[in-house]
Amino acid sequence: MAFTLWNLFEASLLFLNAVCILNEERFLSKIGWGSRGANVQGFGENPSTKSQIYNLFHSIRTVARIPLIFLNIVTVIFKLILG
């Protein structure tokens, strides 16, 4: 099996799907990464790595929800047609 652009697309699509389905109350809060666990930094302070990762997850869930629906439909149709 060769490493192709399609494989890279599928891997990134699976990663985005995984980030979007993470439940904040059930999973992220238990490991301390929920909205209550993300510290709000003051002006001029560098945010911690933990809060940057939380903000990245939250941004992906907010922005990528509708495009992911379309990309998943296209991927399923493509897989059904071409195998």
N, C-alpha and C positions, 0 to 999 in steps of 0.2 A: 504494500500500500504506500503510495507516494504522498508526500506532503504537498497539497495543492491549495490554491486560493479558496476553493470550496470548503476544504477542511478547516481552514482558518476562520472562514465565515461561520461555519457550524459551531466551532468551539466558542467563538465570541458570542454567538446567539445563545448558546447554552449557559454561558456565564452570566449574561444579562438577564436571562430568565430566572436563574438561581438567585440573583440579587433582588429581583423584583418580587419574588414570592416569599422572601424572608419576613416573618411576622415579628413586628417590633416587641409586642408584649410577651409572646411565647418564647422566642429564641434570643433576640438581641438583648432584652432586659436581663435575662438570666446570666449572661456573660458580662454584663455591665456596659453594654454598648447601646442602650436604649436612649430615647430622647432625654430622659432624666439623668442618664450617665454622661451625656455629652456636656462638658462644661462650656459655658459661654465666656469667651475671652473679652477683656476690655480693649479699648482702642489702643493700637500700637503694640499689643502683646502678640507673640507668635502662638498660633493655635497648636494644641498638642496633636500628635499623630493619631490618637484615638478619635479626637473630634473631627479631624480631617477625613478619616475613613468613614465615620458616621455621616458627615456631610456629603461625601461622595455617594454612599448608598442611598441616602435620602434624595439626592439630585437625580440619580439614575431612576429611582422609582417614580419620581415626579415627571421627568422629561420623557423617558423612554417607554412609558406604558402603552400609548397608542401606536407608535411605530413598531413596537414589538409584536403587537397583534397582527399587523399587516405582514411583517417579516416571517412570523411563524406560519401564517396561512400560505405565503408564497413558498416557503421551504417544504411544507407538507405536500402541496400540489406538485412541486418539482420532484420530490421523492416518489410520489405515487406514479407520475408519468415516466420518469427515467429510471426508477429503481434505485 
